[in-house]
Amino acid sequence: MRRRKFFFDWDGNRKSELLARLAAAITRYRIYPVSVGLIVADFQELSLTQRRFFTGATMLNGQLVTSGCPNKPYFAPFQHCVKRVVSYAEVGGTANFFLGLDRPFAKYARTLYDIIKRLRQPDETRCRLGKIDFPLAKETSGLQAADLLAYLTASHMQEHPSGPAHPGPLLHSVLGRNRMLEDHGFFNRETMRAHIAEVLDIAPVLAFEREDEEDLL
C-alpha cells in the first residue's frame, strides 16, 4: 500500500482511484471473501486451558484431551478461516488452499493445516480438506486479491480493536460478494468470551478451572 518504485510519485487521488478499480475488478468475478482476525493481546490474556481450547485442542466427553497450540495465536484465525472455506465445498468435493507466504511461514502454515486434518471433527468436514500449496503472490492474481483483503481487514481491526465497526469504503467494496456475516470473524476478548460461553452451554468443558469459567462468563 506504500507508494514505491513504479508508484513512487503518484498522488493520493491517483492511488485511491487505482485501489477502487482493483476492488471493483475483484467483485466482478466469483471470488467470495472470507476473513478472520484476532487481537493478540486479548488472546494472550486467556488462561492456558482457554488458549488450548481456542487453538484446536480435541474435546472428548467434556475434557480437553490434546494440547492444541496455546502459544500460537495465529492458529485460531487460521483454523476458523479453513473451516469456513471448507464449509462451502460441495459434498464429495474438496477445498484446496493456496497461500502467498515466504518459506519459513509456509512451513508453519503447512504444519498447522496438517494438525487441522488430524483433529477429531466430523468426517464430512475432514474429507473436504484438499491440498495446500504456496505459489508466488506476484504471479497469482487470486492471492493478490486476498492480500488486499487481508491488509484492509488488519487495518480495520487496528482502528477498531474494541469490536466490529462498519467497514470503510474500500473494504466495503472488496467485501461486495460477501455470502454470510459468519465468514468474517473478529476475535477480541469479548467475542472469544462469547464463543467459549456458547460451547460451555452445549457441552461443558471439564478441563476448565471454575475460576476460568467465571472469569469469562
N, CA, C and O of each residue as an XYZ file, in Angstrom:
868
protein
N       0.822     -1.214      0.000
C       0.000      0.000      0.000
C       0.855      1.263      0.000
O       0.344      2.354     -0.251
N       2.152      1.128      0.279
C       3.039      2.293      0.199
C       3.391      2.557     -1.260
O       3.453      1.627     -2.064
N       3.620      3.804     -1.597
C       3.934      4.187     -2.969
C       5.441      4.078     -3.195
O       6.211      4.960     -2.815
N       5.834      2.989     -3.815
C       7.249      2.744     -4.081
C       7.439      2.406     -5.560
O       6.484      2.076     -6.263
N       8.696      2.494     -6.019
C       9.081      2.093     -7.374
C       8.156      2.750     -8.407
O       8.114      3.976     -8.509
N       7.425      1.951     -9.161
C       6.575      2.472    -10.233
C       5.569      3.505     -9.717
O       5.224      4.447    -10.430
N       5.101      3.328     -8.486
C       4.045      4.173     -7.938
C       4.587      5.333     -7.100
O       3.813      6.060     -6.476
N       5.909      5.510     -7.082
C       6.536      6.413     -6.117
C       5.970      7.831     -6.158
O       5.689      8.415     -5.111
N       5.799      8.391     -7.361
C       5.398      9.791     -7.453
C       3.890      9.983     -7.633
O       3.439     11.069     -7.996
N       3.114      8.925     -7.379
C       1.658      9.051     -7.500
C       1.118      9.893     -6.341
O       1.603      9.797     -5.213
N       0.113     10.714     -6.633
C      -0.518     11.456     -5.542
C      -1.649     10.622     -4.940
O      -1.974      9.549     -5.450
N      -2.236     11.110     -3.872
C      -3.257     10.345     -3.152
C      -4.472     10.020     -3.984
O      -5.025      8.926     -3.876
N      -4.897     10.954     -4.813
C      -6.083     10.722     -5.641
C      -5.847      9.609     -6.656
O      -6.717      8.768     -6.878
N      -4.668      9.609     -7.268
C      -4.354      8.581     -8.265
C      -4.278      7.199     -7.601
O      -4.750      6.204     -8.151
N      -3.683      7.163     -6.425
C      -3.602      5.908     -5.679
C      -5.008      5.403     -5.317
O      -5.308      4.225     -5.506
N      -5.857      6.278     -4.805
C      -7.209      5.890     -4.400
C      -8.018      5.388     -5.590
O      -8.780      4.429     -5.468
N      -7.850      6.039     -6.744
C      -8.573      5.619     -7.947
C      -8.155      4.215     -8.374
O      -8.996      3.404     -8.761
N      -6.844      3.927     -8.304
C      -6.354      2.596     -8.669
C      -6.929      1.533     -7.727
O      -7.394      0.485     -8.177
N      -6.895      1.807     -6.423
C      -7.401      0.839     -5.451
C      -8.897      0.592     -5.644
O      -9.366     -0.540     -5.522
N      -9.638      1.648     -5.943
C     -11.077      1.495     -6.179
C     -11.328      0.622     -7.404
O     -12.240     -0.205     -7.394
N     -10.534      0.793     -8.455
C     -10.696     -0.012     -9.673
C     -10.300     -1.467     -9.423
O     -10.914     -2.384     -9.969
N      -9.272     -1.677     -8.596
C      -8.879     -3.048     -8.248
C      -9.988     -3.736     -7.457
O     -10.313     -4.895     -7.715
N     -10.569     -3.019     -6.494
C     -11.662     -3.588     -5.705
C     -12.841     -3.950     -6.593
O     -13.461     -4.998     -6.408
N     -13.156     -3.089     -7.558
C     -14.261     -3.364     -8.481
C     -13.949     -4.574     -9.350
O     -14.836     -5.371     -9.657
N     -12.675     -4.712     -9.749
C     -12.280     -5.871    -10.571
C     -12.464     -7.171     -9.797
O     -12.908     -8.173    -10.358
N     -12.122     -7.155     -8.511
C     -12.253     -8.363     -7.685
C     -13.710     -8.823     -7.634
O     -13.998    -10.011     -7.780
N     -14.616     -7.885     -7.428
C     -16.020     -8.256     -7.231
C     -16.739     -8.567     -8.533
O     -17.901     -8.974     -8.505
N     -16.084     -8.389     -9.671
C     -16.699     -8.789    -10.941
C     -16.621    -10.302    -11.138
O     -17.298    -10.847    -12.009
N     -15.816    -10.973    -10.351
C     -15.604    -12.411    -10.522
C     -16.127    -13.171     -9.313
O     -16.445    -12.579     -8.282
N     -16.213    -14.478     -9.449
C     -16.733    -15.313     -8.362
C     -15.634    -15.545     -7.330
O     -15.141    -16.658     -7.149
N     -15.273    -14.464     -6.668
C     -14.308    -14.520     -5.577
C     -15.059    -14.118     -4.316
O     -15.472    -12.967     -4.172
N     -15.234    -15.067     -3.404
C     -16.048    -14.833     -2.212
C     -15.134    -14.629     -0.998
O     -14.376    -15.529     -0.638
N     -15.202    -13.468     -0.376
C     -14.252    -13.151      0.701
C     -14.547    -13.893      2.002
O     -15.700    -14.029      2.413
N     -13.492    -14.363      2.632
C     -13.538    -14.925      3.980
C     -12.359    -14.315      4.728
O     -11.229    -14.359      4.242
N     -12.604    -13.757      5.880
C     -11.509    -13.138      6.627
C     -11.704    -13.381      8.121
O     -12.830    -13.424      8.618
N     -10.599    -13.536      8.817
C     -10.629    -13.731     10.263
C      -9.451    -12.981     10.866
O      -8.323    -13.101     10.388
N      -9.709    -12.218     11.903
C      -8.643    -11.508     12.597
C      -8.746    -11.729     14.092
O      -9.809    -12.071     14.609
N      -7.644    -11.533     14.778
C      -7.597    -11.769     16.222
C      -6.705    -10.718     16.877
O      -5.618    -10.421     16.382
N      -7.170    -10.158     17.991
C      -6.364     -9.236     18.778
C      -5.436    -10.063     19.664
O      -5.886    -10.669     20.636
N      -4.143    -10.093     19.335
C      -3.197    -10.996     20.005
C      -3.128    -10.720     21.501
O      -3.070    -11.660     22.294
N      -3.132     -9.460     21.900
C      -3.039     -9.134     23.326
C      -4.212     -9.729     24.105
O      -4.031    -10.198     25.229
N      -5.400     -9.714     23.526
C      -6.574    -10.287     24.197
C      -6.444    -11.801     24.293
O      -6.798    -12.394     25.313
N      -5.940    -12.427     23.237
C      -5.729    -13.878     23.249
C      -4.752    -14.268     24.347
O      -4.974    -15.254     25.051
N      -3.677    -13.513     24.502
C      -2.651    -13.856     25.480
C      -3.110    -13.666     26.905
O      -2.480    -14.179     27.829
N      -4.203    -12.933     27.105
C      -4.757    -12.776     28.450
C      -5.533    -14.000     28.908
O      -5.788    -14.154     30.103
N      -5.913    -14.872     27.982
C      -6.644    -16.076     28.351
C      -5.744    -17.024     29.133
O      -4.519    -16.964     29.027
N      -6.360    -17.893     29.912
C      -5.587    -18.896     30.631
C      -5.041    -19.933     29.654
O      -5.470    -19.987     28.502
N      -4.112    -20.744     30.104
C      -3.533    -21.786     29.255
C      -4.623    -22.722     28.736
O      -4.639    -23.064     27.554
N      -5.525    -23.132     29.613
C      -6.594    -24.048     29.204
C      -7.480    -23.409     28.149
O      -7.858    -24.059     27.175
N      -7.809    -22.154     28.337
C      -8.658    -21.460     27.377
C      -7.962    -21.308     26.029
O      -8.597    -21.449     24.983
N      -6.660    -21.020     26.045
C      -5.909    -20.905     24.790
C      -5.794    -22.266     24.097
O      -5.831    -22.346     22.869
N      -5.656    -23.323     24.879
C      -5.672    -24.678     24.293
C      -6.990    -24.915     23.579
O      -7.015    -25.373     22.437
N      -8.078    -24.603     24.254
C      -9.417    -24.809     23.708
C      -9.595    -24.033     22.409
O     -10.167    -24.540     21.445
N      -9.095    -22.787     22.394
C      -9.330    -21.903     21.268
C      -8.422    -22.207     20.093
O      -8.639    -21.678     19.003
N      -7.415    -23.039     20.279
C      -6.476    -23.337     19.186
C      -6.495    -24.815     18.813
O      -5.472    -25.375     18.419
N      -7.664    -25.445     18.939
C      -7.828    -26.754     18.337
C      -7.660    -27.958     19.233
O      -7.605    -29.081     18.730
N      -7.576    -27.773     20.558
C      -7.497    -28.944     21.424
C      -8.748    -29.798     21.259
O      -9.860    -29.273     21.217
N      -8.571    -31.095     21.168
C      -9.702    -32.005     20.999
C     -10.446    -32.161     22.310
O      -9.841    -32.341     23.367
N     -11.776    -32.088     22.228
C     -12.615    -32.265     23.413
C     -13.320    -33.608     23.320
O     -13.983    -33.891     22.322
N     -13.186    -34.443     24.352
C     -13.806    -35.760     24.384
C     -14.479    -35.941     25.730
O     -13.835    -35.864     26.776
N     -15.808    -36.186     25.694
C     -16.584    -36.349     26.919
C     -16.391    -35.182     27.878
O     -16.286    -35.361     29.091
N     -16.346    -33.969     27.297
C     -16.249    -32.776     28.119
C     -14.858    -32.450     28.609
O     -14.694    -31.523     29.402
N     -13.845    -33.184     28.162
C     -12.487    -32.918     28.610
C     -11.584    -32.635     27.418
O     -11.759    -33.206     26.342
N     -10.620    -31.751     27.622
C      -9.621    -31.482     26.595
C      -8.567    -32.580     26.660
O      -7.903    -32.751     27.683
N      -8.417    -33.318     25.573
C      -7.536    -34.494     25.597
C      -6.292    -34.308     24.725
O      -5.418    -35.175     24.718
N      -6.194    -33.194     23.990
C      -4.963    -32.883     23.262
C      -4.544    -31.467     23.635
O      -5.314    -30.725     24.246
N      -3.332    -31.100     23.269
C      -2.766    -29.859     23.783
C      -3.225    -28.608     23.046
O      -3.213    -27.520     23.623
N      -3.635    -28.739     21.771
C      -3.886    -27.549     20.985
C      -2.577    -26.827     20.709
O      -1.501    -27.419     20.804
N      -2.672    -25.528     20.362
C      -1.474    -24.720     20.089
C      -1.561    -23.430     20.900
O      -1.674    -22.349     20.323
N      -1.511    -23.526     22.237
C      -1.813    -22.369     23.088
C      -0.838    -21.209     22.955
O      -1.180    -20.086     23.323
N       0.354    -21.442     22.447
C       1.342    -20.377     22.308
C       1.428    -19.830     20.888
O       2.339    -19.067     20.567
N       0.478    -20.221     20.035
C       0.474    -19.790     18.638
C      -0.871    -19.136     18.312
O      -1.760    -19.795     17.773
N      -1.028    -17.858     18.630
C      -2.312    -17.191     18.381
C      -2.751    -17.249     16.927
O      -3.948    -17.210     16.641
N      -1.797    -17.343     16.002
C      -2.128    -17.404     14.572
C      -3.019    -18.602     14.258
O      -3.808    -18.564     13.314
N      -2.889    -19.669     15.055
C      -3.639    -20.882     14.757
C      -5.144    -20.673     14.873
O      -5.910    -21.292     14.136
N      -5.578    -19.808     15.789
C      -7.019    -19.616     15.993
C      -7.699    -19.049     14.744
O      -8.653    -19.663     14.266
N      -7.266    -17.915     14.189
C      -7.918    -17.431     12.961
C      -7.646    -18.335     11.759
O      -8.500    -18.474     10.884
N      -6.465    -18.947     11.711
C      -6.143    -19.855     10.604
C      -7.141    -21.015     10.568
O      -7.683    -21.349      9.514
N      -7.375    -21.622     11.732
C      -8.300    -22.750     11.831
C      -9.716    -22.333     11.457
O     -10.405    -23.043     10.725
N     -10.146    -21.187     11.959
C     -11.501    -20.716     11.689
C     -11.688    -20.428     10.203
O     -12.726    -20.752      9.626
N     -10.689    -19.825      9.596
C     -10.765    -19.496      8.169
C     -10.844    -20.761      7.325
O     -11.654    -20.843      6.401
N     -10.009    -21.744      7.637
C     -10.024    -23.013      6.903
C     -11.405    -23.663      6.999
O     -11.939    -24.139      5.997
N     -11.972    -23.682      8.184
C     -13.278    -24.326      8.370
C     -14.380    -23.595      7.602
O     -15.275    -24.235      7.051
N     -14.323    -22.250      7.560
C     -15.332    -21.510      6.817
C     -15.246    -21.813      5.327
O     -16.267    -22.009      4.668
N     -14.025    -21.850      4.797
C     -13.855    -22.131      3.369
C     -14.325    -23.544      3.051
O     -15.040    -23.754      2.071
N     -13.931    -24.511      3.867
C     -14.301    -25.910      3.637
C     -15.821    -26.093      3.680
O     -16.362    -26.957      2.990
N     -16.501    -25.289      4.482
C     -17.961    -25.433      4.590
C     -18.664    -25.168      3.267
O     -19.806    -25.587      3.082
N     -17.998    -24.477      2.342
C     -18.596    -24.180      1.044
C     -18.258    -25.221     -0.019
O     -18.804    -25.179     -1.122
N     -17.366    -26.148      0.300
C     -17.031    -27.184     -0.677
C     -18.237    -28.086     -0.896
O     -18.958    -28.402      0.051
N     -18.461    -28.498     -2.133
C     -19.584    -29.383     -2.428
C     -19.376    -30.743     -1.777
O     -18.243    -31.181     -1.578
N     -20.473    -31.399     -1.449
C     -20.391    -32.751     -0.907
C     -19.702    -33.645     -1.933
O     -20.105    -33.692     -3.095
N     -18.675    -34.344     -1.503
C     -17.894    -35.162     -2.417
C     -16.739    -34.411     -3.044
O     -15.891    -35.014     -3.702
N     -16.693    -33.091     -2.847
C     -15.607    -32.285     -3.383
C     -14.637    -31.877     -2.287
O     -14.798    -32.261     -1.128
N     -13.636    -31.103     -2.655
C     -12.650    -30.634     -1.685
C     -12.372    -29.151     -1.898
O     -12.645    -28.590     -2.960
N     -11.832    -28.546     -0.875
C     -11.369    -27.164     -0.953
C      -9.850    -27.175     -0.874
O      -9.277    -27.670      0.096
N      -9.203    -26.630     -1.891
C      -7.750    -26.536     -1.903
C      -7.339    -25.133     -1.469
O      -8.055    -24.162     -1.717
N      -6.190    -25.036     -0.824
C      -5.737    -23.769     -0.262
C      -4.408    -23.354     -0.886
O      -3.466    -24.143     -0.963
N      -4.354    -22.110     -1.326
C      -3.134    -21.557     -1.919
C      -2.778    -20.290     -1.159
O      -3.544    -19.327     -1.147
N      -1.626    -20.298     -0.533
C      -1.232    -19.223      0.359
C       0.031    -18.537     -0.163
O       0.983    -19.200     -0.576
N       0.027    -17.216     -0.140
C       1.197    -16.461     -0.567
C       2.086    -16.142      0.619
O       2.028    -15.038      1.160
N       2.911    -17.100      1.029
C       3.745    -16.939      2.215
C       5.202    -17.202      1.889
O       5.507    -17.937      0.950
N       6.109    -16.603      2.661
C       7.519    -16.915      2.482
C       7.807    -18.313      3.027
O       6.955    -18.910      3.685
N       8.990    -18.830      2.759
C       9.289    -20.234      3.056
C       9.129    -20.599      4.534
O       8.479    -21.603      4.826
N       9.694    -19.828      5.494
C       9.532    -20.205      6.911
C       8.068    -20.237      7.331
O       7.642    -21.164      8.020
N       7.287    -19.224      6.919
C       5.890    -19.194      7.330
C       5.077    -20.248      6.597
O       4.102    -20.765      7.142
N       5.461    -20.572      5.379
C       4.772    -21.631      4.637
C       4.916    -22.968      5.365
O       3.962    -23.741      5.451
N       6.091    -23.231      5.877
C       6.315    -24.474      6.622
C       5.430    -24.517      7.861
O       4.868    -25.560      8.194
N       5.310    -23.394      8.534
C       4.458    -23.288      9.720
C       2.996    -23.511      9.347
O       2.286    -24.256     10.022
N       2.543    -22.858      8.262
C       1.148    -22.996      7.836
C       0.836    -24.438      7.440
O      -0.248    -24.942      7.737
N       1.771    -25.097      6.777
C       1.547    -26.494      6.384
C       1.411    -27.380      7.621
O       0.580    -28.287      7.655
N       2.233    -27.111      8.634
C       2.150    -27.883      9.878
C       0.787    -27.692     10.538
O       0.173    -28.659     10.989
N       0.310    -26.439     10.595
C      -0.994    -26.171     11.189
C      -2.111    -26.848     10.391
O      -3.057    -27.385     10.966
N      -1.992    -26.817      9.080
C      -3.006    -27.437      8.230
C      -3.061    -28.940      8.478
O      -4.143    -29.524      8.531
N      -1.905    -29.560      8.628
C      -1.861    -30.994      8.918
C      -2.482    -31.292     10.271
O      -3.131    -32.324     10.444
N      -2.288    -30.388     11.240
C      -2.912    -30.564     12.554
C      -4.429    -30.539     12.422
O      -5.123    -31.366     13.013
N      -4.944    -29.583     11.643
C      -6.391    -29.484     11.444
C      -6.932    -30.770     10.812
O      -8.002    -31.247     11.190
N      -6.198    -31.322      9.860
C      -6.651    -32.544      9.192
C      -6.689    -33.725     10.158
O      -7.430    -34.684      9.940
N      -5.891    -33.657     11.225
C      -5.865    -34.760     12.186
C      -6.827    -34.558     13.351
O      -7.034    -35.476     14.143
N      -7.422    -33.365     13.468
C      -8.313    -33.093     14.584
C      -9.543    -33.986     14.518
O      -9.966    -34.412     13.443
N     -10.110    -34.260     15.694
C     -11.374    -35.005     15.736
C     -12.490    -34.047     15.313
O     -12.887    -33.168     16.078
N     -12.975    -34.220     14.128
C     -14.063    -33.403     13.615
C     -14.909    -34.267     12.695
O     -14.476    -35.348     12.297
N     -16.100    -33.814     12.351
C     -16.964    -34.643     11.500
C     -16.258    -35.061     10.220
O     -15.567    -34.258      9.594
N     -16.437    -36.340      9.827
C     -15.762    -36.855      8.638
C     -16.085    -36.042      7.391
O     -15.237    -35.870      6.516
N     -17.330    -35.536      7.313
C     -17.707    -34.792      6.115
C     -16.932    -33.485      6.009
O     -16.797    -32.933      4.916
N     -16.419    -32.982      7.134
C     -15.571    -31.792      7.090
C     -14.149    -32.168      6.738
O     -13.544    -31.561      5.854
N     -13.608    -33.163      7.422
C     -12.213    -33.551      7.214
C     -11.979    -34.040      5.793
O     -10.930    -33.759      5.213
N     -12.930    -34.762      5.222
C     -12.727    -35.310      3.888
C     -12.785    -34.242      2.811
O     -12.430    -34.512      1.664
N     -13.227    -33.031      3.151
C     -13.261    -31.944      2.176
C     -11.978    -31.109      2.195
O     -11.831    -30.192      1.388
N     -11.068    -31.409      3.089
C      -9.805    -30.685      3.140
C      -8.904    -31.180      2.022
O      -8.471    -32.333      2.033
N      -8.622    -30.319      1.062
C      -7.808    -30.710     -0.079
C      -6.334    -30.429      0.144
O      -5.843    -30.512      1.270
N      -5.638    -30.101     -0.911
C      -4.204    -29.871     -0.814
C      -3.923    -28.422     -0.415
O      -4.795    -27.557     -0.493
N      -2.692    -28.186      0.009
C      -2.261    -26.838      0.350
C      -0.961    -26.570     -0.401
O      -0.074    -27.423     -0.440
N      -0.851    -25.391     -0.993
C       0.343    -25.072     -1.764
C       0.642    -23.585     -1.622
O      -0.185    -22.824     -1.119
N       1.839    -23.169     -2.071
C       2.320    -21.816     -1.813
C       2.909    -21.188     -3.074
O       4.126    -21.039     -3.183
N       2.046    -20.816     -4.032
C       2.539    -20.154     -5.248
C       2.994    -18.730     -4.927
O       2.679    -18.197     -3.862
N       3.729    -18.124     -5.843
C       4.178    -16.745     -5.660
C       2.999    -15.788     -5.827
O       2.289    -15.833     -6.831
N       2.802    -14.929     -4.841
C       1.689    -13.990     -4.905
C       1.811    -13.058     -6.107
O       0.807    -12.691     -6.718
N       3.046    -12.677     -6.447
C       3.210    -11.724     -7.548
C       2.827    -12.321     -8.893
O       2.671    -11.593     -9.873
N       2.673    -13.655     -8.946
C       2.283    -14.329    -10.183
C       0.859    -14.885    -10.113
O       0.405    -15.538    -11.053
N       0.153    -14.633     -9.011
C      -1.154    -15.262     -8.785
C      -2.166    -14.191     -8.402
O      -2.159    -13.694     -7.276
N      -3.029    -13.842     -9.338
C      -3.945    -12.717     -9.115
C      -4.895    -12.963     -7.943
O      -5.229    -12.036     -7.206
N      -5.331    -14.220     -7.774
C      -6.217    -14.518     -6.649
C      -5.573    -14.214     -5.310
O      -6.240    -13.734     -4.393
N      -4.273    -14.492     -5.187
C      -3.563    -14.195     -3.943
C      -3.389    -12.689     -3.755
O      -3.382    -12.197     -2.626
N      -3.251    -11.965     -4.854
C      -3.148    -10.511     -4.743
C      -4.457     -9.927     -4.218
O      -4.450     -8.987     -3.423
N      -5.580    -10.488     -4.664
C      -6.876    -10.059     -4.139
C      -6.977    -10.378     -2.654
O      -7.475     -9.567     -1.874
N      -6.504    -11.562     -2.262
C      -6.540    -11.959     -0.855
C      -5.637    -11.059     -0.016
O      -5.980    -10.713      1.114
N      -4.482    -10.681     -0.568
C      -3.566     -9.785      0.146
C      -4.242     -8.442      0.436
O      -4.102     -7.890      1.528
N      -4.967     -7.929     -0.544
C      -5.656     -6.656     -0.342
C      -6.704     -6.785      0.747
O      -6.811     -5.914      1.611
N      -7.486     -7.869      0.715
C      -8.493     -8.091      1.753
C      -7.833     -8.220      3.126
O      -8.323     -7.653      4.102
N      -6.717     -8.966      3.208
C      -6.026     -9.158      4.487
C      -5.505     -7.829      5.028
O      -5.640     -7.539      6.217
N      -4.912     -7.029      4.152
C      -4.381     -5.735      4.586
C      -5.500     -4.829      5.103
O      -5.375     -4.220      6.165
N      -6.589     -4.747      4.344
C      -7.690     -3.875      4.737
C      -8.355     -4.364      6.026
O      -8.754     -3.557      6.866
N      -8.472     -5.685      6.181
C      -9.064     -6.245      7.396
C      -8.192     -5.944      8.602
O      -8.696     -5.525      9.644
N      -6.877     -6.157      8.470
C      -5.955     -5.886      9.582
C      -6.000     -4.402      9.969
O      -6.020     -4.070     11.155
N      -6.014     -3.519      8.976
C      -6.075     -2.084      9.256
C      -7.371     -1.733      9.973
O      -7.377     -0.931     10.907
N      -8.465     -2.337      9.531
C      -9.770     -2.070     10.139
C      -9.785     -2.520     11.599
O     -10.311     -1.809     12.456
N      -9.216     -3.689     11.894
C      -9.202     -4.189     13.271
C      -8.298     -3.323     14.156
O      -8.608     -3.104     15.327
N      -7.198     -2.837     13.610
C      -6.312     -1.974     14.386
C      -6.993     -0.654     14.730
O      -6.742     -0.070     15.784
N      -7.853     -0.194     13.835
C      -8.574      1.052     14.084
C      -9.756      0.852     15.028
O     -10.189      1.792     15.695
N     -10.282     -0.385     15.085
C     -11.462     -0.669     15.910
C     -11.233     -1.922     16.759
O     -11.966     -2.899     16.604
N     -10.233     -1.922     17.656
C      -9.906     -3.135     18.415
C     -10.987     -3.563     19.412
O     -10.994     -4.710     19.861
N     -11.895     -2.654     19.758
C     -12.917     -2.994     20.748
C     -14.073     -3.785     20.166
O     -14.902     -4.302     20.916
N     -14.146     -3.892     18.846
C     -15.217     -4.677     18.253
C     -15.508     -4.260     16.832
O     -15.003     -3.241     16.361
N     -16.337     -5.059     16.133
C     -16.635     -4.766     14.728
C     -17.264     -3.383     14.547
O     -18.046     -2.926     15.381
N     -16.915     -2.745     13.467
C     -17.488     -1.452     13.099
C     -17.741     -1.475     11.593
O     -17.216     -2.326     10.876
N     -18.539     -0.544     11.135
C     -18.850     -0.502      9.701
C     -17.564     -0.311      8.917
O     -16.801      0.605      9.224
N     -17.293     -1.141      7.913
C     -16.039     -1.022      7.161
C     -15.985      0.261      6.338
O     -17.012      0.804      5.931
N     -14.762      0.730      6.105
C     -14.575      1.898      5.261
C     -14.929      1.593      3.818
O     -15.170      0.433      3.482
N     -14.967      2.600      2.954
C     -15.426      2.417      1.566
C     -14.666      1.347      0.797
O     -15.282      0.554      0.084
N     -13.338      1.303      0.924
C     -12.563      0.348      0.139
C     -12.790     -1.078      0.623
O     -12.996     -1.983     -0.186
N     -12.753     -1.285      1.944
C     -13.016     -2.625      2.480
C     -14.439     -3.055      2.148
O     -14.672     -4.211      1.795
N     -15.378     -2.144      2.257
C     -16.775     -2.459      1.920
C     -16.894     -2.909      0.466
O     -17.665     -3.817      0.155
N     -16.136     -2.276     -0.417
C     -16.174     -2.638     -1.829
C     -15.587     -4.031     -2.059
O     -16.152     -4.823     -2.812
N     -14.456     -4.333     -1.416
C     -13.823     -5.645     -1.571
C     -14.735     -6.755     -1.045
O     -14.685     -7.887     -1.528
N     -15.562     -6.430     -0.061
C     -16.484     -7.412      0.512
C     -17.780     -7.513     -0.290
O     -18.762     -8.075      0.195
N     -17.793     -6.983     -1.494
C     -19.020     -6.914     -2.287
C     -19.688     -8.239     -2.551
O     -20.911     -8.292     -2.680
N     -18.922     -9.317     -2.635
C     -19.511    -10.636     -2.878
C     -19.625    -11.455     -1.587
O     -19.636    -12.685     -1.624
N     -19.708    -10.783     -0.483
C     -19.842    -11.464      0.794
C     -21.073    -12.354      0.817
O     -22.147    -11.945      0.377
N     -20.920    -13.582      1.333
C     -22.043    -14.523      1.398
C     -22.749    -14.487      2.746
O     -23.971    -14.357      2.809
N     -21.972    -14.602      3.829
C     -22.566    -14.653      5.164
C     -21.715    -13.822      6.118
O     -20.497    -13.742      5.961
N     -22.362    -13.203      7.111
C     -21.616    -12.431      8.096
C     -20.615    -13.304      8.843
O     -19.551    -12.834      9.245
N     -20.963    -14.587      9.030
C     -20.094    -15.503      9.760
C     -18.787    -15.779      9.023
O     -17.869    -16.369      9.594
N     -18.693    -15.362      7.765
C     -17.465    -15.563      7.004
C     -16.370    -14.578      7.408
O     -15.250    -14.643      6.900
N     -16.695    -13.673      8.316
C     -15.724    -12.663      8.723
C     -15.658    -12.617     10.243
O     -16.480    -11.975     10.898
N     -14.660    -13.312     10.794
C     -14.523    -13.417     12.239
C     -13.705    -12.274     12.812
O     -12.720    -11.839     12.215
N     -14.121    -11.793     13.970
C     -13.435    -10.710     14.680
C     -13.240    -11.201     16.104
O     -14.178    -11.175     16.900
N     -12.043    -11.646     16.434
C     -11.790    -12.225     17.744
C     -11.041    -11.230     18.637
O      -9.856    -10.961     18.438
N     -11.754    -10.701     19.610
C     -11.137     -9.958     20.696
C     -11.614    -10.600     22.001
O     -12.240    -11.659     21.973
N     -11.332     -9.987     23.115
C     -11.692    -10.610     24.388
C     -13.184    -10.918     24.472
O     -13.577    -11.998     24.911
N     -14.004     -9.971     24.051
C     -15.453    -10.150     24.177
C     -15.964    -11.274     23.283
O     -16.758    -12.100     23.735
N     -15.534    -11.325     22.037
C     -16.047    -12.353     21.141
C     -15.484    -13.729     21.499
O     -16.174    -14.734     21.327
N     -14.241    -13.795     21.994
C     -13.715    -15.086     22.449
C     -14.476    -15.567     23.675
O     -14.758    -16.758     23.808
N     -14.808    -14.642     24.571
C     -15.592    -14.987     25.756
C     -16.959    -15.524     25.353
O     -17.426    -16.518     25.909
N     -17.600    -14.872     24.393
C     -18.921    -15.311     23.939
C     -18.846    -16.686     23.278
O     -19.730    -17.522     23.464
N     -17.775    -16.911     22.498
C     -17.613    -18.199     21.819
C     -17.451    -19.334     22.831
O     -18.086    -20.380     22.695
N     -16.616    -19.137     23.829
C     -16.408    -20.172     24.846
C     -17.682    -20.394     25.644
O     -18.013    -21.537     25.959
N     -18.405    -19.330     25.980
C     -19.659    -19.463     26.719
C     -20.672    -20.280     25.934
O     -21.401    -21.090     26.504
N     -20.716    -20.066     24.621
C     -21.648    -20.814     23.764
C     -21.328    -22.302     23.786
O     -22.227    -23.136     23.883
N     -20.040    -22.630     23.696
C     -19.640    -24.035     23.718
C     -19.920    -24.647     25.089
O     -20.383    -25.785     25.170
N     -19.647    -23.913     26.162
C     -19.904    -24.425     27.510
C     -21.384    -24.720     27.713
O     -21.754    -25.646     28.435
N     -22.225    -23.917     27.064
C     -23.672    -24.125     27.151
C     -24.074    -25.462     26.547
O     -24.958    -26.148     27.062
N     -23.411    -25.829     25.440
C     -23.755    -27.056     24.722
C     -23.106    -28.275     25.375
O     -23.759    -29.295     25.595
N     -21.824    -28.158     25.680
C     -21.072    -29.283     26.243
C     -20.018    -28.735     27.188
O     -18.932    -28.372     26.736
N     -20.298    -28.661     28.487
C     -19.340    -28.103     29.439
C     -17.967    -28.763     29.307
O     -17.863    -29.980     29.152
N     -16.928    -27.950     29.372
C     -15.565    -28.454     29.267
C     -15.030    -28.678     30.671
O     -14.762    -27.723     31.400
N     -14.874    -29.951     31.051
C     -14.477    -30.276     32.413
C     -13.061    -29.803     32.730
O     -12.719    -29.598     33.895
N     -12.241    -29.629     31.700
C     -10.854    -29.233     31.939
C     -10.728    -27.779     32.369
O      -9.685    -27.391     32.894
N     -11.764    -26.957     32.163
C     -11.695    -25.573     32.601
C     -11.751    -25.500     34.117
O     -12.575    -26.161     34.749
N     -10.880    -24.704     34.688
C     -10.989    -24.425     36.105
C     -12.232    -23.553     36.325
O     -12.616    -22.760     35.466
N     -12.842    -23.723     37.493
C     -14.055    -22.967     37.758
C     -13.839    -21.460     37.637
O     -14.689    -20.742     37.111
N     -12.659    -20.977     38.144
C     -12.409    -19.548     38.088
C     -12.231    -19.078     36.647
O     -12.513    -17.921     36.332
N     -11.759    -19.979     35.760
C     -11.654    -19.625     34.357
C     -13.023    -19.349     33.767
O     -13.224    -18.362     33.058
N     -13.960    -20.233     34.067
C     -15.319    -20.062     33.562
C     -15.921    -18.756     34.086
O     -16.519    -17.986     33.333
N     -15.750    -18.520     35.402
C     -16.328    -17.328     35.991
C     -15.693    -16.068     35.414
O     -16.361    -15.048     35.240
N     -14.411    -16.148     35.122
C     -13.712    -15.008     34.558
C     -14.251    -14.677     33.169
O     -14.372    -13.504     32.813
N     -14.573    -15.701     32.386
C     -15.072    -15.482     31.037
C     -16.552    -15.130     31.021
O     -16.987    -14.290     30.234
N     -17.326    -15.774     31.890
C     -18.763    -15.612     31.834
C     -19.242    -14.454     32.700
O     -20.442    -14.184     32.761
